[in-house]
Amino acid sequence: MKNIILKPKIKINHHLDLRNISLIDASLNFNSIFKLKILYGNIEKKIGDLFDIKVEINKKENVKVEISGINNNCDYVGWKWKNGNLKINSNVGSFLGAKMSGGNIIVNGSAENFVGSEMTGGSININKDACDFVGSPLPGSKSGMKGGDIIIKGKARDYLALNMRRGLIFVNSGVRNYCCNNMIAGTVIIKKDIGKNFGVGMKRGTILTNDNSFSKTFFKENGFSSSIFYQLLNNYIIKKYGIKMFKERKSTMRYLGDKNIDGMGEIFLKLEN
């Protein structure tokens, strides 16, 4: 297959819509990639107008696209990504991996808003931070992510996992406010602070956290839980992403809610010894 390496010829000072990078596959040659349309500010350009393009042959089955030198002005990278590997060696803008259904996206930097919005499969691995609406619905929609994994090795901000329906979100640090609101299903792991109005409207799903500041009015204690589930989840994350989720302990307190809507979502508290 092919390695496609993209590097900007200029500093990206305006909004750049890069969703058509997802059209790159093994059938495209240099000229076809050069001619793919992108929108820079309000002007339609070709990828080759703004990027140096290098095409290499590799022995692997999947296409690999590698991008260096972009920044927070670059949106829709990995939009509807289906297969292959996408690697970004910088920060990136909003809508990273939105609507993706397969493949892998790695960001050696931070990302802006709507990471993995409405994704149904694949994995997104961000080595620094993300902003608002991780795994949430796109603007004007009501359904959040329906599958896949989002791994954030730093922190995230507001509305993470809003209306989430399926999949896994892991945040190695903390989040801010309104996270896991109206969550329908899926698994969310947050190792540090959770912020205000956490889990409001949660119907089902599973949350694991070390922060006990969520509302005890919304979530009622339901006794201790076995560690088998944590061990299985921990093993999955270690094996696939090389991250240890938490220290093992024999039991952890389980809460159910949001009780205001008769929700049956689960929060497992105190993962660390």
Backbone bond lengths (Angstrom), bond angles and torsions (degrees), N, CA, C in turn:
res aa  C-N    CA-C-N  psi(-1)  N-CA   C-N-CA  omega(-1)  CA-C   N-CA-C  phi
1 M - - - 1.455 - - 1.542 110.39 -
2 K 1.329 116.39 -155.45 1.459 119.37 -171.83 1.529 112.26 -131.52
3 N 1.347 114.31 147.31 1.453 122.03 164.16 1.526 107.39 -103.23
4 I 1.328 116.31 125.93 1.460 121.19 177.77 1.525 106.92 -111.49
5 I 1.328 116.69 118.84 1.462 121.24 -176.88 1.526 108.45 -113.24
6 L 1.336 115.64 124.32 1.466 121.96 -177.81 1.533 109.96 -118.91
7 K 1.319 115.90 134.46 1.464 120.86 177.33 1.521 108.72 -142.53
8 P 1.353 118.95 128.70 1.468 120.87 -176.62 1.531 112.69 -61.61
9 K 1.310 114.92 143.28 1.465 121.24 174.72 1.525 110.84 -82.95
10 I 1.353 116.45 -21.92 1.462 122.19 -177.81 1.524 109.05 -132.49
11 K 1.312 116.84 167.72 1.458 120.39 171.87 1.527 108.61 -75.34
12 I 1.327 117.01 131.39 1.470 121.32 -177.57 1.529 108.50 -82.08
13 N 1.332 116.60 102.35 1.470 121.62 -175.73 1.519 113.40 -101.85
14 H 1.338 118.10 -8.40 1.468 122.09 -178.92 1.523 108.94 -126.43
15 H 1.321 114.88 169.55 1.461 118.95 177.53 1.522 110.44 -59.56
16 L 1.346 115.51 132.81 1.453 121.47 -179.52 1.521 109.06 -128.09
17 D 1.335 116.71 118.73 1.461 123.39 179.59 1.526 108.58 -91.68
18 L 1.344 115.59 111.04 1.464 121.04 -174.73 1.528 112.72 -109.65
19 R 1.315 118.87 24.54 1.462 120.23 -176.13 1.535 112.59 -62.04
20 N 1.313 118.32 -27.72 1.464 119.60 -176.82 1.528 113.58 -75.24
21 I 1.321 117.21 -5.31 1.466 118.86 170.59 1.521 109.98 -59.34
22 S 1.324 117.00 -28.73 1.467 120.78 179.62 1.524 112.60 -68.51
23 L 1.322 118.20 -10.12 1.466 121.06 176.83 1.525 112.44 -82.12
24 I 1.336 116.78 -9.71 1.461 119.86 -179.39 1.522 109.83 -70.49
25 D 1.320 116.55 125.43 1.465 121.00 174.60 1.531 108.82 -143.93
26 A 1.331 116.01 -175.58 1.466 120.74 -173.50 1.523 113.20 -65.00
27 S 1.333 117.28 -19.95 1.470 120.02 -176.86 1.523 113.00 -79.62
28 L 1.334 117.70 -13.79 1.467 120.25 -174.55 1.523 111.36 -89.48
29 N 1.330 116.12 132.99 1.452 120.80 173.04 1.526 109.73 -93.69
30 F 1.322 116.22 -176.27 1.464 120.98 -176.89 1.524 111.56 -56.29
31 N 1.317 117.36 -47.93 1.466 120.78 -176.28 1.525 112.08 -64.09
32 S 1.331 116.74 -37.48 1.470 120.17 179.24 1.521 111.01 -66.86
33 I 1.328 116.47 -39.57 1.468 120.20 177.31 1.522 109.76 -66.99
34 F 1.327 117.45 -42.81 1.467 122.80 179.92 1.529 110.87 -54.36
35 K 1.334 116.81 -38.60 1.465 121.27 -172.42 1.532 114.32 -86.47
36 L 1.323 118.15 -5.71 1.464 119.27 179.44 1.523 110.12 -59.63
37 K 1.330 116.54 137.50 1.459 121.57 -174.17 1.536 111.48 -82.72
38 I 1.318 115.72 140.12 1.458 123.03 171.02 1.530 107.56 -135.08
39 L 1.317 116.68 160.52 1.471 120.94 -178.82 1.519 108.74 -115.94
40 Y 1.329 115.99 114.45 1.470 121.97 -179.09 1.518 108.19 -110.64
41 G 1.344 116.17 110.04 1.457 119.60 -168.63 1.515 107.65 65.53
42 N 1.311 117.53 -123.34 1.466 121.64 175.89 1.528 111.99 -109.02
43 I 1.323 116.25 17.83 1.470 120.12 -174.18 1.528 109.61 -115.17
44 E 1.331 115.92 129.05 1.455 120.28 176.76 1.533 109.70 -77.64
45 K 1.322 114.44 129.72 1.463 121.41 179.44 1.525 109.07 -128.25
46 K 1.329 115.60 170.89 1.457 121.87 168.36 1.527 108.36 -96.27
47 I 1.337 116.47 150.69 1.462 119.16 177.25 1.524 110.19 -54.33
48 G 1.325 116.74 -40.92 1.461 120.79 -178.71 1.511 114.41 -66.16
49 D 1.353 118.11 -17.43 1.466 120.69 176.21 1.523 111.33 -71.03
50 L 1.347 116.35 -32.62 1.468 120.38 -174.33 1.525 114.01 -110.81
51 F 1.342 117.16 -15.99 1.455 120.21 -174.82 1.525 111.76 -125.72
52 D 1.324 115.26 140.00 1.453 120.32 162.76 1.522 107.75 -75.44
53 I 1.321 116.78 137.60 1.469 121.84 -175.32 1.523 109.35 -121.96
54 K 1.310 115.26 129.83 1.463 120.74 175.81 1.522 108.39 -125.62
55 V 1.330 116.63 129.36 1.469 121.83 -179.77 1.525 108.79 -115.83
56 E 1.336 115.05 123.09 1.461 121.18 179.27 1.523 109.16 -122.24
57 I 1.309 117.02 150.22 1.468 121.96 174.81 1.527 108.57 -91.09
58 N 1.341 116.43 132.20 1.461 119.88 174.46 1.530 109.27 -121.96
59 K 1.304 116.31 169.78 1.461 121.68 -176.94 1.526 112.69 -96.74
60 K 1.310 116.78 1.16 1.461 120.42 -178.69 1.526 110.53 -84.93
61 E 1.325 114.54 165.55 1.463 119.74 -175.03 1.523 112.66 -77.08
62 N 1.332 117.07 -32.27 1.464 120.57 -173.13 1.519 112.16 -102.55
63 V 1.318 115.13 150.29 1.455 121.28 172.84 1.529 109.43 -69.97
64 K 1.316 116.30 140.66 1.459 121.49 174.20 1.519 108.66 -118.55
65 V 1.321 115.99 126.13 1.465 121.97 175.40 1.519 107.80 -110.66
66 E 1.314 117.14 127.26 1.467 121.92 -179.71 1.522 109.03 -123.41
67 I 1.331 116.14 129.17 1.463 121.83 -177.41 1.517 108.87 -123.52
68 S 1.308 116.90 130.94 1.469 122.11 176.26 1.527 109.16 -124.81
69 G 1.333 116.33 153.56 1.457 121.00 169.66 1.510 116.78 81.28
70 I 1.355 118.18 10.68 1.463 118.47 175.11 1.534 109.24 -90.26
71 N 1.333 117.54 -175.39 1.461 120.18 -175.24 1.529 110.51 -154.06
72 N 1.330 116.41 -167.06 1.466 121.96 -174.99 1.521 113.90 -65.76
73 N 1.327 118.13 -11.82 1.462 120.78 176.94 1.526 112.68 -79.39
74 C 1.315 116.93 -7.92 1.470 121.42 -173.14 1.522 110.44 -98.29
75 D 1.333 116.80 108.04 1.460 123.07 -174.78 1.529 111.96 -105.94
76 Y 1.337 114.71 164.85 1.470 124.24 173.73 1.531 113.01 64.19
77 V 1.315 118.20 23.83 1.464 119.85 175.32 1.538 107.98 -69.61
78 G 1.324 116.92 127.96 1.461 120.47 -177.65 1.516 114.42 79.10
79 W 1.309 117.51 15.99 1.476 122.28 177.43 1.533 109.61 -59.80
80 K 1.314 117.85 125.17 1.466 124.50 -178.84 1.539 112.04 54.97
81 W 1.318 115.99 32.97 1.468 120.13 178.95 1.526 109.47 -60.98
82 K 1.351 117.65 134.20 1.466 121.22 -172.91 1.524 113.88 -113.86
83 N 1.321 117.69 -40.49 1.462 119.60 -178.52 1.518 109.59 -158.04
84 G 1.314 115.31 170.79 1.456 119.51 -177.41 1.513 111.54 82.76
85 N 1.330 114.83 -177.72 1.463 122.00 -176.04 1.522 110.17 -115.76
86 L 1.324 115.16 133.96 1.458 122.26 177.04 1.524 107.77 -120.73
87 K 1.316 116.38 122.38 1.463 121.56 -177.86 1.516 109.32 -121.66
88 I 1.342 117.07 127.79 1.459 122.87 179.65 1.517 108.10 -116.95
89 N 1.327 116.58 117.59 1.467 121.58 -176.79 1.525 111.65 -96.94
90 S 1.331 116.31 51.33 1.466 121.28 -178.63 1.522 107.56 -174.73
91 N 1.327 116.04 -177.48 1.461 119.72 168.62 1.528 109.26 -71.32
92 V 1.327 115.27 164.33 1.458 120.11 -178.90 1.522 108.20 -145.79
93 G 1.326 117.05 161.80 1.458 121.74 -176.16 1.513 113.81 -84.85
94 S 1.319 116.64 -148.11 1.459 123.37 -174.28 1.530 111.87 -87.84
95 F 1.334 114.85 164.23 1.469 124.70 176.51 1.530 112.59 66.56
96 L 1.320 117.42 28.17 1.460 121.43 174.90 1.527 109.73 -60.88
97 G 1.325 117.80 122.82 1.461 121.73 176.34 1.508 114.98 65.13
98 A 1.328 117.78 16.34 1.470 119.45 178.06 1.529 109.84 -63.32
99 K 1.307 117.13 136.10 1.467 125.02 179.78 1.536 113.24 63.57
100 M 1.319 118.56 16.97 1.468 119.30 178.83 1.521 109.35 -69.82
101 S 1.338 116.25 151.42 1.459 121.05 -177.64 1.523 112.99 -124.48
102 G 1.331 118.41 -6.74 1.452 121.08 -179.99 1.509 111.19 -174.87
103 G 1.335 116.31 177.61 1.451 120.64 -178.97 1.517 112.02 82.85
104 N 1.328 115.16 -171.43 1.462 121.88 -176.63 1.519 110.61 -134.00
105 I 1.329 115.45 138.45 1.461 121.95 175.39 1.524 107.94 -123.88
106 I 1.335 116.19 127.00 1.460 121.89 177.18 1.517 108.37 -120.55
107 V 1.342 116.75 131.14 1.462 122.10 178.62 1.524 108.49 -119.27
108 N 1.329 116.42 115.12 1.460 120.81 175.14 1.522 109.55 -88.95
109 G 1.323 114.81 60.78 1.449 122.95 -177.79 1.514 108.42 176.88
110 S 1.332 117.33 -152.10 1.452 123.29 179.54 1.522 110.56 -112.82
111 A 1.325 115.77 164.94 1.464 121.74 178.88 1.519 109.24 -129.85
112 E 1.324 115.54 157.26 1.460 121.15 179.69 1.542 110.66 -88.28
113 N 1.323 118.14 -137.28 1.462 122.86 -170.30 1.533 113.18 -86.15
114 F 1.344 115.43 159.53 1.470 124.45 172.67 1.530 113.06 64.00
115 V 1.319 117.33 35.76 1.471 120.14 173.18 1.531 109.03 -61.78
116 G 1.330 116.97 127.51 1.462 121.11 174.77 1.511 115.31 64.65
117 S 1.310 118.51 20.07 1.462 120.50 179.11 1.532 110.67 -59.17
118 E 1.303 116.43 127.89 1.468 124.31 176.65 1.530 112.68 59.92
119 M 1.331 118.43 22.47 1.461 119.99 176.84 1.529 109.09 -69.82
120 T 1.340 115.78 152.54 1.464 120.64 -178.91 1.525 112.65 -120.99
121 G 1.333 118.02 -9.94 1.454 120.81 -179.75 1.511 110.81 -172.30
122 G 1.349 115.74 175.93 1.451 120.33 -177.74 1.513 111.76 86.01
123 S 1.332 116.45 -172.13 1.466 120.76 -179.30 1.517 110.89 -139.98
124 I 1.330 115.41 145.05 1.466 123.97 174.47 1.512 107.08 -122.71
125 N 1.332 116.21 125.61 1.455 121.76 -177.82 1.520 108.34 -124.18
126 I 1.337 116.77 111.07 1.465 122.58 -177.15 1.524 108.52 -108.70
127 N 1.313 116.97 121.43 1.460 120.61 -173.57 1.518 114.36 -81.16
128 K 1.345 117.59 -10.97 1.466 120.06 175.23 1.524 109.19 -123.48
129 D 1.340 118.97 -118.71 1.456 122.57 -170.48 1.529 112.35 -113.05
130 A 1.327 114.96 164.74 1.462 122.53 170.94 1.524 108.39 -130.94
131 C 1.326 115.73 162.16 1.475 119.51 -177.72 1.531 110.59 -100.39
132 D 1.320 118.75 -128.52 1.464 122.80 -171.18 1.529 112.50 -90.20
133 F 1.347 115.64 158.58 1.470 124.38 169.79 1.530 113.72 64.76
134 V 1.318 118.23 34.68 1.466 120.62 174.04 1.529 109.65 -63.03
135 G 1.333 117.61 127.28 1.461 121.36 177.44 1.512 115.17 66.12
136 S 1.310 117.17 18.81 1.465 122.66 -175.16 1.529 110.98 -101.71
137 P 1.332 118.54 175.99 1.471 119.86 176.16 1.522 111.53 -65.91
138 L 1.326 115.64 152.57 1.445 120.01 170.15 1.531 109.73 -70.40
139 P 1.319 118.69 158.99 1.464 120.02 179.64 1.524 111.56 -53.64
140 G 1.315 116.68 130.04 1.460 122.32 -179.49 1.510 114.38 88.95
141 S 1.343 118.39 -6.16 1.463 122.01 179.51 1.522 110.40 -106.98
142 K 1.332 116.06 171.61 1.463 120.95 -177.24 1.524 113.16 -121.74
143 S 1.322 118.08 -10.29 1.455 121.77 -173.87 1.523 110.74 -108.11
144 G 1.338 116.76 124.76 1.451 121.44 178.31 1.512 112.28 -83.27
145 M 1.327 116.94 -160.22 1.462 121.10 -175.63 1.518 110.80 -61.91
146 K 1.349 116.43 146.55 1.457 122.70 -175.94 1.522 112.55 -120.64
147 G 1.315 117.94 10.49 1.450 120.48 179.33 1.505 111.35 166.20
148 G 1.347 115.81 170.64 1.450 120.73 -179.50 1.516 112.15 89.60
149 D 1.342 115.11 179.73 1.464 122.90 -178.31 1.515 109.95 -123.15
150 I 1.335 115.96 140.58 1.465 122.66 170.02 1.521 107.06 -123.74
151 I 1.327 116.78 119.13 1.457 122.82 -179.75 1.526 108.25 -114.39
152 I 1.326 117.18 120.41 1.467 122.54 179.90 1.522 106.94 -119.06
153 K 1.323 116.81 114.61 1.459 120.11 -174.74 1.526 113.04 -83.50
154 G 1.323 116.94 -10.70 1.449 121.77 174.42 1.520 110.24 -106.89
155 K 1.343 116.87 -126.79 1.459 122.36 -178.52 1.524 110.16 -121.09
156 A 1.331 115.29 168.02 1.459 122.23 174.22 1.522 108.39 -130.02
157 R 1.333 116.91 175.78 1.469 119.32 -175.90 1.532 110.58 -114.63
158 D 1.318 117.60 -125.52 1.459 121.78 -169.77 1.533 112.73 -88.55
159 Y 1.348 115.25 155.81 1.472 124.63 169.92 1.528 113.70 62.67
160 L 1.304 118.25 25.40 1.460 119.95 173.19 1.522 110.07 -61.36
161 A 1.339 117.46 136.72 1.473 124.58 176.47 1.526 113.28 64.14
162 L 1.310 118.20 24.05 1.464 121.02 174.93 1.532 109.52 -59.99
163 N 1.321 117.41 126.49 1.472 122.49 178.37 1.531 112.86 57.65
164 M 1.305 117.38 26.97 1.466 121.38 -180.00 1.529 109.85 -63.73
165 R 1.350 117.13 138.57 1.457 122.14 -177.51 1.531 113.70 -114.30
166 R 1.303 118.23 -26.20 1.461 121.11 -177.94 1.518 108.29 -167.88
167 G 1.345 117.38 161.17 1.457 121.39 176.10 1.518 111.73 108.98
168 L 1.338 115.36 -170.16 1.458 123.33 -176.16 1.516 110.10 -134.03
169 I 1.335 115.99 131.88 1.460 121.98 171.11 1.519 107.89 -124.11
170 F 1.325 116.45 127.64 1.462 122.59 178.11 1.521 108.66 -121.93
171 V 1.348 116.97 127.79 1.463 122.02 176.53 1.528 107.35 -122.61
172 N 1.314 115.81 116.40 1.463 120.28 -174.05 1.518 113.00 -74.11
173 S 1.330 116.66 -17.97 1.459 120.93 176.14 1.525 108.31 -114.33
174 G 1.343 118.39 -131.45 1.455 120.74 -176.95 1.511 112.98 -116.24
175 V 1.336 115.08 178.86 1.458 122.94 175.60 1.526 108.25 -128.97
176 R 1.333 116.27 174.49 1.466 119.26 177.96 1.537 109.42 -103.64
177 N 1.294 117.36 -124.53 1.463 120.64 -167.21 1.528 113.72 -101.41
178 Y 1.341 115.33 159.17 1.476 124.81 172.77 1.535 113.07 63.80
179 C 1.295 117.89 27.78 1.457 120.24 -178.92 1.526 111.29 -83.62
180 C 1.326 115.85 147.99 1.472 124.09 -179.16 1.524 112.42 61.87
181 N 1.320 117.84 22.82 1.468 120.54 176.46 1.531 110.31 -70.65
182 N 1.328 116.50 138.66 1.471 123.35 178.55 1.533 112.24 55.26
183 M 1.299 116.76 29.69 1.465 121.36 179.76 1.521 109.43 -67.82
184 I 1.328 116.87 133.33 1.462 122.19 -175.52 1.526 111.42 -103.52
185 A 1.324 117.35 -35.83 1.463 122.07 176.90 1.521 107.54 -167.11
186 G 1.345 115.96 179.68 1.452 121.14 -178.71 1.521 111.70 104.22
187 T 1.330 115.74 179.06 1.459 122.31 -177.60 1.519 109.85 -128.58
188 V 1.329 116.65 131.29 1.461 122.93 178.62 1.523 108.42 -126.68
189 I 1.327 116.33 130.39 1.462 122.45 178.36 1.521 108.08 -120.50
190 I 1.334 117.01 121.52 1.465 122.21 179.10 1.525 107.30 -128.40
191 K 1.320 117.50 118.07 1.458 120.11 -171.24 1.522 113.87 -84.72
192 K 1.360 117.77 -18.08 1.468 118.23 -177.47 1.535 109.63 -129.00
193 D 1.335 118.42 -137.90 1.458 123.15 -170.01 1.524 112.21 -63.40
194 I 1.359 115.44 147.69 1.461 120.08 -177.56 1.529 114.05 -115.69
195 G 1.310 121.39 -12.57 1.458 122.46 176.46 1.521 113.91 76.72
196 K 1.338 115.54 -170.52 1.468 122.54 -174.03 1.531 111.73 -86.75
197 N 1.346 114.43 157.92 1.473 122.65 174.52 1.527 111.93 52.42
198 F 1.300 115.58 47.87 1.457 122.42 -176.83 1.527 110.71 -83.04
199 G 1.338 117.67 129.20 1.454 121.54 175.06 1.513 115.66 74.51
200 V 1.317 118.05 10.85 1.463 120.56 -178.42 1.530 109.87 -62.34
201 G 1.326 117.20 130.50 1.454 121.93 179.47 1.517 113.89 78.26
202 M 1.318 117.74 11.11 1.469 121.24 -178.89 1.521 110.57 -65.18
203 K 1.332 117.16 128.94 1.469 121.96 -178.66 1.524 111.47 -99.11
204 R 1.318 116.50 -49.91 1.461 122.45 175.38 1.518 108.34 -147.32
205 G 1.326 116.19 -171.34 1.452 120.41 -178.29 1.518 110.99 104.47
206 T 1.343 115.15 174.64 1.459 121.64 -175.49 1.517 110.02 -132.50
207 I 1.328 115.85 131.57 1.460 122.33 177.16 1.523 108.13 -123.42
208 L 1.339 116.14 136.76 1.454 122.02 174.73 1.520 107.62 -121.37
209 T 1.334 117.06 127.40 1.455 120.68 -176.53 1.518 110.95 -151.87
210 N 1.333 115.42 159.65 1.459 121.76 174.52 1.527 112.03 -100.04
211 D 1.319 118.16 -5.07 1.466 122.60 -174.78 1.521 109.66 -99.36
212 N 1.321 117.05 121.06 1.474 121.53 -177.19 1.518 113.12 -94.75
213 S 1.330 118.22 19.31 1.465 120.40 -175.03 1.525 113.55 -86.29
214 F 1.342 118.85 4.25 1.463 119.53 175.94 1.527 109.35 -68.12
215 S 1.336 116.40 159.82 1.465 121.55 -173.67 1.528 111.87 -69.49
216 K 1.316 116.46 123.22 1.471 120.60 176.39 1.532 110.80 -80.06
217 T 1.340 117.04 -4.81 1.469 121.00 170.89 1.523 109.70 -78.87
218 F 1.331 116.03 -39.02 1.456 121.32 179.82 1.524 111.93 -78.71
219 F 1.341 116.79 -32.92 1.463 121.54 -175.14 1.520 110.37 -124.02
220 K 1.324 116.08 125.16 1.456 122.55 -176.47 1.529 110.36 -104.69
221 E 1.314 114.45 138.98 1.458 120.65 178.62 1.520 110.86 -60.91
222 N 1.350 115.44 138.26 1.459 120.58 -176.36 1.531 111.95 -130.68
223 G 1.322 117.03 21.53 1.457 121.19 176.24 1.513 113.53 91.98
224 F 1.313 115.37 -176.81 1.458 121.88 -177.87 1.522 110.81 -84.97
225 S 1.333 115.23 155.05 1.457 120.98 -178.07 1.519 110.49 -124.35
226 S 1.307 116.39 152.11 1.459 123.01 177.66 1.525 110.65 -65.63
227 S 1.331 116.64 155.33 1.462 122.00 -179.70 1.529 112.85 -89.47
228 I 1.334 118.83 -1.72 1.468 121.11 -175.40 1.531 111.15 -61.09
229 F 1.351 116.29 -44.42 1.466 120.35 179.84 1.518 110.45 -58.86
230 Y 1.350 117.80 -44.10 1.461 121.44 -178.75 1.518 111.09 -64.26
231 Q 1.319 116.67 -39.78 1.453 120.86 179.97 1.532 111.17 -61.94
232 L 1.325 116.13 -43.97 1.462 120.20 179.29 1.529 111.14 -64.27
233 L 1.330 115.97 -44.04 1.456 120.39 -179.80 1.526 110.82 -67.41
234 N 1.320 116.44 -42.02 1.454 121.75 178.56 1.525 110.93 -61.35
235 N 1.322 116.79 -43.36 1.459 121.00 179.63 1.521 111.66 -63.41
236 Y 1.325 116.64 -38.85 1.466 121.40 178.57 1.528 110.64 -62.31
237 I 1.338 117.23 -45.92 1.461 120.99 -176.71 1.532 111.10 -70.34
238 I 1.319 116.75 -38.81 1.465 119.64 177.37 1.521 110.39 -63.24
239 K 1.322 116.44 -47.75 1.459 121.02 -176.11 1.523 112.24 -65.23
240 K 1.321 117.07 -41.89 1.462 120.11 -174.21 1.521 113.47 -87.30
241 Y 1.364 117.05 -34.83 1.466 119.32 -172.41 1.526 113.90 -122.59
242 G 1.331 118.12 -3.92 1.456 120.83 178.22 1.512 113.86 68.96
243 I 1.335 117.65 26.34 1.463 122.83 -179.60 1.522 109.17 -117.43
244 K 1.320 116.97 131.14 1.455 119.89 174.01 1.516 108.66 -88.41
245 M 1.319 116.27 122.90 1.454 121.42 -172.70 1.524 112.57 -72.82
246 F 1.311 117.86 -45.72 1.459 121.08 -176.91 1.516 109.55 -166.37
247 K 1.318 115.08 166.80 1.460 120.23 174.02 1.522 108.85 -79.74
248 E 1.315 115.43 139.77 1.459 119.78 -178.63 1.530 110.97 -70.23
249 R 1.316 115.67 146.46 1.459 121.70 171.73 1.521 107.50 -147.47
250 K 1.287 117.20 161.00 1.456 120.48 -171.43 1.517 112.98 -68.88
251 S 1.330 118.04 -34.46 1.461 120.20 -178.50 1.523 110.37 -152.59
252 T 1.326 115.25 157.58 1.461 122.83 -178.22 1.516 109.09 -140.40
253 M 1.336 116.71 143.34 1.462 120.16 -178.25 1.525 110.98 -71.30
254 R 1.320 115.94 136.37 1.467 123.14 -179.03 1.527 109.58 -111.42
255 Y 1.341 116.04 135.17 1.464 122.91 175.94 1.523 108.86 -121.90
256 L 1.337 116.20 149.68 1.455 121.84 177.62 1.518 110.44 -120.42
257 G 1.343 117.09 143.59 1.452 120.87 177.68 1.535 110.80 175.94
258 D 1.250 119.22 -171.56 1.436 130.72 -2.16 1.532 108.81 -72.95
259 K 1.330 116.83 117.58 1.456 121.58 -176.03 1.521 112.92 -65.53
260 N 1.318 118.41 -22.10 1.464 120.92 179.01 1.518 112.51 -65.36
261 I 1.352 116.93 -21.10 1.464 120.19 177.24 1.531 110.23 -120.67
262 D 1.326 116.50 19.87 1.474 122.00 -177.43 1.518 111.48 58.20
263 G 1.314 116.32 35.14 1.454 120.95 178.77 1.520 112.31 -72.36
264 M 1.335 114.88 154.02 1.464 121.59 179.28 1.530 111.14 -120.14
265 G 1.329 116.07 30.08 1.455 119.94 174.37 1.522 110.73 -70.49
266 E 1.327 115.81 155.12 1.461 121.11 -177.17 1.527 110.39 -115.95
267 I 1.331 116.31 135.00 1.456 121.61 167.23 1.525 107.45 -119.26
268 F 1.341 115.95 124.63 1.463 121.46 176.01 1.535 107.29 -105.12
269 L 1.323 115.88 123.97 1.456 122.18 -169.69 1.518 112.18 -109.48
270 K 1.341 114.99 148.58 1.462 123.96 174.98 1.521 111.97 65.88
271 L 1.297 115.11 72.81 1.452 120.25 179.66 1.520 112.35 -82.70
272 E 1.334 116.88 -24.82 1.457 120.12 -179.40 1.524 109.98 -91.11
273 N 1.333 115.73 151.46 1.460 120.15 172.76 1.520 109.70 -73.65
